[in-house]
Each structure stands twice: as C-alpha cells, then as structure tokens.
Amino acid sequence: VLGDRPWPTAEFYWEEQNKKQQYLVAENRLSMIDGTLMIDIRGWQHGYLDPRCPLRAAKKLGFPAHNMTLTQRDRRNPDGVSYTLAASERDLNPIWEKLTLAEREIDPSFGAWGGRETVGGSSWNHASNLSPEQVIAIASQ
C-alpha cells in the first residue's frame, strides 16, 4: 500500500492502457512513413502512454510489420517538437551523428541527437528542426 491507496493491479493497468490504444486510433495518431511506424503524441491529454500501446494499436489496425518507430512529442522551453527513435533489428549508434549534422545545417547551435544501440532521440535542450520524413530518411540510410 502506498499512502492510503493500493498499487494498481496489472489488470487495472492494462485496462487503462487499452483505453489509450483506443485514443491513439480514434485521434489518428499512428501512421506509416516509408516502413517506419510514426507515433504522433503532440498534445496528448491522456496521461502516461506505455511504449507497447502504439505497437499493439498498430497491430490491431493491420499496419505492416516494421522494425523502426519514431515518436513525435511536444516540448516546452523551447517550444517545438522532440523525437524518440527506436529500432529492433539494427544499431542506431551511427545514425545519431548524421541526425545531429542535419540539425546543425539548419541551426548551428543545436545540441545533439544521441542514445543507445536500439533507442535514442533528439536533443533535450533544443527543439528539433527536422520533419518526421527527414528523420526517417536519414535513419533509413
């Protein structure tokens, strides 16, 4: 028991996450761009989104198999968007420098993309200047 409330059960957790899958579909937040699952959660008003929810929703929608996902979200201070790129079957480490160089061609003061072998994202300190299509094109090289 945490405070005066019990921890949520797994059943309750997934009931809530299943509702969020429905929001993803109803709000048209999933799309495919050149074989990459694009997840747009800008303006998301439904609380924590388990990373498995978009994958489950995409499967229910009949989207084709994919090995990369790109999540776009709002960022504040500075305003703009940030991205999380994930891949299941490739090493993304060589991609971070390419994405950073593309950002710095637009804004030389941009921080850096970075992450691990299977997941990472745009700078925490700067909004991204790249469109989802640009990110996916660079990541797909």
C-alpha positions, 0 to 999 in steps of 0.5 A, a space after each residue: 500500500 502506498 499512502 492510503 491507496 493500493 498499487 494498481 493491479 496489472 489488470 487495472 493497468 492494462 485496462 487503462 492502457 487499452 483505453 489509450 490504444 483506443 485514443 491513439 486510433 480514434 485521434 489518428 495518431 499512428 501512421 506509416 512513413 516509408 516502413 517506419 511506424 510514426 507515433 504522433 503524441 503532440 498534445 496528448 491529454 491522456 496521461 502516461 502512454 506505455 511504449 507497447 500501446 502504439 505497437 499493439 494499436 498498430 497491430 490491431 489496425 493491420 499496419 505492416 510489420 516494421 522494425 523502426 518507430 519514431 515518436 513525435 512529442 511536444 516540448 516546452 522551453 523551447 517550444 517545438 517538437 522532440 523525437 524518440 527513435 527506436 529500432 529492433 533489428 539494427 544499431 542506431 549508434 551511427 545514425 545519431 551523428 548524421 541526425 545531429 549534422 542535419 540539425 546543425 545545417 539548419 541551426 548551428 547551435 543545436 545540441 545533439 541527437 544521441 542514445 543507445 544501440 536500439 533507442 535514442 532521440 533528439 536533443 533535450 535542450 533544443 527543439 528539433 528542426 527536422 520533419 518526421 520524413 527527414 528523420 526517417 530518411 536519414 535513419 533509413 540510410 
